[in-house]
C-alpha cells in the first residue's frame, strides 16, 4: 500500500498539474468505487447508480483549486462553479484513497505523444506496458483542454468520495488520523505520549497505527526501526527514552528522504506520469530478507506481526 511519501508524491504532482484545470466530464466504469457524502464505505460496497450519477453531475464543470494530503488520503479541493453551490458558499472536496493498488496517471498531449498511451502498471521491467484507459481504469476525468486523469486500481479497493466542506468533520477517516509526522506540532513528547498509550504493543505495529502517527506503513516502519537500532517485535514498554528519541528523529529523516526520492516503487506504485519512485534503492531492510545487511553483512531476517512482515538485521537491531 502506498504510504506517506508515495501519497505526498502523487498529491504534489497532481497539485502542480491539475491546479486551475476545469473538469469537462467524468466517466465511472466501476460504480462501487465512488461515493457522495461523508459516510464510511462498507467493506462490501454496493454500487448505487443514483450516487454515480450525482457524483458525475457534481464534478462536471468544477475547477480544481489545489491538491493536498492528509495521512494516506489525497484531498482535491474544488471551486464552487454551480449557481447552487455559489449561493450557499459551499465548496466540494474529492477524497481519494489509493488503498493497495490505486494509481493516478495524468496524461496531456505531450505525455501521450511520448508514451503513445502505454504505461507499465507493475514495477517490474519484465511487465508489459498497458494501453490507457484499460480494463483496470475505473474513473476517467476529462478536462477542458482535452487532458485526462486516469484512476487505475487492479484490486478495486481504492475509492473516490465527494464531500462538501461542511461535511469534512464528519468523515470517519479524517477524524481517526493521528498527528502528521512532518508537522511542526509533531514533537518528541507528542510521539512518546501517543506510542505509550499501548505499552504492550509491538513497536512496528504502533508505528503503523494511524492513530499514533499518520501515514507510516510496512515499508517505512522497517526502515525507521533499522536506523534506530530497534527490532520490530519489541514492546513499547521495553523501549528506553533514548531509543524513543532515535525513532522520532528517524521518522522525520526517513520520510523526508523518501519524499525527495519520489517514494518507493514496490508493488504497483507509480508516479502520475507512470514513472517509478527512486527510494527503493536506499532500503536497508524492507524487502531484503535473505540478503546481506548493507552495514554489517549479517543476513536480513523477518518476523510476522499480526499478519504483516517486519524485516530487520539481527545484529544492527536489538
C-alpha positions as CSV (number, residue, x, y, z in Angstrom):
1,X,0.0,0.0,0.0
2,X,1.4,3.5,-0.8
3,X,2.5,5.2,2.3
4,X,3.0,8.9,3.2
5,X,5.9,9.5,0.8
6,X,4.1,7.9,-2.1
7,X,0.8,9.7,-1.4
8,X,2.7,13.0,-0.9
9,X,4.4,12.5,-4.3
10,X,1.1,11.9,-6.0
11,X,-0.6,14.9,-4.2
12,X,2.3,17.3,-5.0
13,X,2.4,16.2,-8.7
14,X,-1.4,16.4,-9.1
15,X,-1.4,19.9,-7.4
16,X,1.1,21.1,-10.0
17,X,-0.6,19.5,-13.0
18,X,-4.3,19.9,-12.1
19,X,-4.5,23.3,-10.4
20,X,-6.9,25.7,-12.3
21,X,-8.0,23.0,-14.7
22,X,-11.7,22.6,-15.3
23,X,-13.4,19.2,-15.4
24,X,-15.3,18.8,-18.6
25,X,-16.7,15.3,-18.0
26,X,-16.3,12.2,-15.7
27,X,-16.7,8.6,-16.7
28,X,-17.1,6.0,-14.0
29,X,-16.6,2.3,-15.0
30,X,-16.7,0.8,-11.5
31,X,-19.6,2.3,-9.6
32,X,-18.7,0.8,-6.2
33,X,-15.5,2.9,-6.2
34,X,-17.2,6.3,-6.0
35,X,-19.5,7.8,-3.4
36,X,-21.1,11.1,-2.4
37,X,-21.2,12.2,1.2
38,X,-19.1,11.7,4.3
39,X,-20.3,8.2,5.4
40,X,-17.6,5.5,5.5
41,X,-17.8,3.0,2.7
42,X,-18.6,-0.5,3.9
43,X,-16.2,-3.4,3.3
44,X,-18.7,-5.0,0.8
45,X,-19.6,-1.9,-1.2
46,X,-22.8,-2.0,-3.2
47,X,-23.0,0.0,-6.4
48,X,-25.7,2.7,-6.3
49,X,-26.5,4.1,-9.7
50,X,-28.1,7.3,-8.3
51,X,-24.9,8.1,-6.4
52,X,-22.8,7.6,-9.5
53,X,-25.0,10.0,-11.5
54,X,-24.8,12.5,-8.7
55,X,-21.0,12.1,-8.4
56,X,-20.6,12.8,-12.1
57,X,-23.1,15.7,-12.1
58,X,-21.5,17.5,-9.2
59,X,-18.0,17.2,-10.6
60,X,-18.8,18.4,-14.1
61,X,-17.7,22.0,-14.6
62,X,-15.7,22.1,-11.3
63,X,-12.4,23.9,-11.3
64,X,-9.6,22.4,-9.3
65,X,-8.2,24.8,-6.7
66,X,-5.4,22.5,-5.4
67,X,-4.5,19.1,-4.1
68,X,-3.1,18.2,-0.7
69,X,-2.6,15.1,1.5
70,X,-3.8,14.1,5.0
71,X,-2.2,10.8,6.2
72,X,-2.7,8.5,3.2
73,X,-5.7,10.4,1.9
74,X,-5.5,12.7,-1.2
75,X,-7.8,15.7,-1.0
76,X,-8.7,17.5,-4.2
77,X,-10.2,20.9,-3.5
78,X,-12.8,22.2,-5.9
79,X,-14.2,25.6,-6.7
80,X,-17.9,26.0,-6.4
81,X,-18.9,26.7,-10.1
82,X,-22.6,25.8,-9.9
83,X,-25.0,28.5,-9.0
84,X,-26.4,26.5,-6.1
85,X,-23.0,26.0,-4.5
86,X,-22.1,29.6,-5.0
87,X,-25.3,30.7,-3.3
88,X,-24.6,28.5,-0.3
89,X,-21.0,29.5,-0.1
90,X,-20.1,25.8,0.0
91,X,-17.3,24.1,-2.0
92,X,-16.6,20.4,-2.7
93,X,-13.7,18.2,-1.9
94,X,-12.8,14.9,-3.6
95,X,-11.2,12.5,-1.1
96,X,-9.2,9.7,-2.7
97,X,-7.6,6.7,-1.0
98,X,-5.3,4.6,-3.2
99,X,-5.5,1.7,-0.8
100,X,-3.3,-1.2,-2.1
101,X,-3.1,-0.7,-5.9
102,X,-4.7,2.6,-6.7
103,X,-2.8,4.8,-9.3
104,X,-3.3,8.2,-10.8
105,X,-2.0,8.9,-14.3
106,X,-2.3,12.4,-15.7
107,X,-2.0,12.5,-19.4
108,X,-1.8,15.6,-21.6
109,X,-0.9,15.8,-25.3
110,X,2.8,16.0,-24.6
111,X,2.9,12.8,-22.4
112,X,0.6,11.0,-24.8
113,X,3.0,11.7,-27.7
114,X,5.9,10.4,-25.6
115,X,4.3,7.2,-24.3
116,X,1.7,6.5,-27.0
117,X,-0.7,5.8,-24.1
118,X,1.4,2.9,-22.9
119,X,2.3,2.6,-19.2
120,X,3.9,-0.1,-17.0
121,X,1.4,-0.6,-14.2
122,X,3.6,-3.1,-12.3
123,X,7.1,-2.2,-11.0
124,X,8.9,-4.9,-12.9
125,X,10.9,-4.3,-16.1
126,X,9.5,-7.6,-17.4
127,X,5.9,-6.4,-17.0
128,X,4.2,-5.5,-20.3
129,X,3.1,-1.9,-20.8
130,X,-0.7,-1.3,-20.7
131,X,-2.6,1.0,-23.0
132,X,-4.7,3.5,-21.1
133,X,-7.5,3.7,-20.5
134,X,-7.5,-0.1,-19.9
135,X,-9.5,-2.7,-18.1
136,X,-8.2,-1.5,-14.7
137,X,-9.1,2.1,-15.4
138,X,-12.2,2.8,-13.4
139,X,-12.6,6.5,-13.3
140,X,-11.6,9.0,-16.1
141,X,-11.6,12.7,-15.7
142,X,-11.5,14.7,-18.9
143,X,-10.5,18.4,-18.7
144,X,-11.5,21.4,-20.8
145,X,-8.1,21.3,-22.6
146,X,-8.6,17.6,-23.6
147,X,-6.1,16.3,-21.0
148,X,-7.1,13.3,-18.9
149,X,-6.7,11.9,-15.4
150,X,-7.0,8.1,-15.1
151,X,-7.6,6.3,-11.9
152,X,-6.4,2.7,-12.1
153,X,-6.9,0.1,-9.5
154,X,-6.2,-3.6,-10.1
155,X,-7.8,-4.8,-6.9
156,X,-10.6,-2.2,-6.7
157,X,-10.0,-1.4,-3.0
158,X,-9.5,2.3,-3.6
159,X,-12.2,4.9,-3.6
160,X,-13.2,8.4,-4.6
161,X,-15.6,10.2,-2.2
162,X,-17.1,13.6,-2.9
163,X,-18.0,15.7,0.2
164,X,-18.9,19.3,0.9
165,X,-16.6,21.4,3.1
166,X,-19.2,21.5,5.9
167,X,-19.1,17.6,5.9
168,X,-15.3,17.2,6.3
169,X,-15.5,17.0,10.1
170,X,-17.9,14.0,9.6
171,X,-15.5,11.9,7.5
172,X,-14.5,8.9,9.7
173,X,-11.1,8.5,8.2
174,X,-10.1,12.1,8.8
175,X,-11.4,12.1,12.4
176,X,-9.3,9.0,13.3
177,X,-6.0,10.1,11.9
178,X,-3.3,10.9,14.4
179,X,-0.6,13.6,14.1
180,X,1.2,14.3,10.9
181,X,4.9,13.2,11.3
182,X,6.3,16.1,9.4
183,X,4.2,18.8,11.1
184,X,6.0,21.2,13.5
185,X,3.4,20.2,16.1
186,X,4.7,16.6,16.0
187,X,7.3,16.7,18.8
188,X,9.1,14.0,20.6
189,X,6.7,14.4,23.5
190,X,3.6,14.1,21.2
191,X,5.1,10.9,19.7
192,X,6.1,9.3,23.0
193,X,2.7,10.1,24.6
194,X,0.8,8.6,21.7
195,X,3.0,5.5,21.5
196,X,2.9,4.8,25.2
197,X,-0.9,4.5,25.2
198,X,-0.3,0.9,24.0
199,X,2.6,-0.2,26.3
200,X,2.2,-3.9,25.4
201,X,2.0,-3.2,21.7
202,X,4.9,-4.1,19.3
203,X,6.7,-1.0,18.2
204,X,6.3,-1.7,14.5
205,X,2.6,-2.2,14.9
206,X,2.4,1.0,16.9
207,X,4.2,3.0,14.2
208,X,1.8,1.7,11.7
209,X,-1.2,2.6,13.7
210,X,-2.6,5.8,12.0
211,X,-4.0,7.0,15.4
212,X,-0.4,7.1,16.7
213,X,1.2,8.7,13.7
214,X,-0.4,9.3,10.3
215,X,0.9,7.7,7.1
216,X,3.5,5.2,8.1
217,X,3.1,1.6,6.9
218,X,5.2,-1.5,6.4
219,X,8.0,0.0,4.3
220,X,8.9,3.0,6.4
221,X,8.3,1.4,9.8
222,X,11.0,-1.2,8.8
223,X,13.4,1.5,7.7
224,X,12.8,3.8,10.7
225,X,13.4,0.9,13.1
226,X,16.6,-0.2,11.4
227,X,18.2,3.2,11.6
228,X,17.1,3.4,15.2
229,X,18.6,0.0,16.1
230,X,15.3,-1.3,17.4
231,X,13.7,-4.7,16.5
232,X,10.2,-4.6,15.2
233,X,8.8,-7.0,17.8
234,X,10.0,-5.1,20.8
235,X,7.1,-3.9,23.0
236,X,6.7,-0.2,23.7
237,X,7.1,-0.7,27.5
238,X,10.6,-2.1,26.9
239,X,11.9,0.8,24.8
240,X,14.1,3.3,26.5
241,X,13.8,7.1,26.3
242,X,16.9,7.4,24.2
243,X,15.5,4.8,21.7
244,X,12.2,6.7,21.5
245,X,14.2,9.9,20.6
246,X,16.1,8.0,17.9
247,X,12.8,6.6,16.5
248,X,11.3,10.1,16.5
249,X,14.3,11.6,14.7
250,X,14.4,8.8,12.1
251,X,10.6,9.1,11.4
252,X,11.3,12.6,10.0
253,X,14.6,11.7,8.4
254,X,13.4,8.7,6.5
255,X,10.1,10.2,5.4
256,X,11.8,13.4,4.1
257,X,14.4,11.4,2.2
258,X,11.7,9.2,0.7
259,X,9.6,12.2,-0.4
260,X,12.7,13.7,-2.1
261,X,13.2,10.4,-4.0
262,X,9.5,10.4,-5.0
263,X,8.6,7.4,-2.9
264,X,9.3,3.7,-3.1
265,X,8.1,1.8,-6.2
266,X,7.3,-1.5,-4.7
267,X,4.2,-3.4,-5.8
268,X,2.1,-1.2,-8.0
269,X,3.1,2.3,-7.1
270,X,3.9,4.7,-9.9
271,X,4.0,8.4,-10.2
272,X,1.5,10.5,-12.1
273,X,3.4,10.2,-15.3
274,X,3.9,6.4,-15.0
275,X,7.5,6.6,-13.8
276,X,8.8,5.0,-10.7
277,X,9.9,6.4,-7.4
278,X,13.6,6.1,-6.5
279,X,13.7,5.4,-2.8
280,X,13.7,1.6,-3.2
281,X,17.4,1.5,-3.9
282,X,18.0,3.1,-0.5
283,X,16.1,0.5,1.5
284,X,18.2,-1.1,4.2
285,X,15.9,-3.9,5.3
286,X,12.4,-3.7,3.7
287,X,12.0,-6.4,1.0
288,X,15.6,-7.6,1.6
289,X,15.0,-10.8,3.6
290,X,17.9,-13.3,2.9
291,X,20.2,-10.6,1.6
292,X,23.2,-9.1,3.4
293,X,22.8,-6.1,5.7
294,X,24.3,-3.1,4.0
295,X,26.0,-2.0,7.2
296,X,27.3,-5.2,8.8
297,X,26.9,-8.0,6.3
298,X,24.6,-10.1,8.5
299,X,21.7,-11.8,6.7
300,X,18.4,-9.8,6.9
301,X,15.6,-11.8,8.6
302,X,11.9,-11.2,9.2
303,X,9.2,-11.7,11.8
304,X,5.4,-11.9,11.4
305,X,3.4,-9.4,13.4
306,X,-0.4,-9.6,13.1
307,X,-0.2,-10.8,9.5
308,X,2.5,-8.2,8.5
309,X,6.1,-8.9,7.9
310,X,8.8,-7.0,9.7
311,X,12.3,-7.2,8.2
312,X,15.4,-6.4,10.4
313,X,19.1,-7.1,10.9
314,X,19.7,-9.4,13.9
315,X,23.0,-7.6,14.6
316,X,22.2,-4.0,14.0
317,X,18.9,-4.1,15.8
318,X,18.2,-5.3,19.3
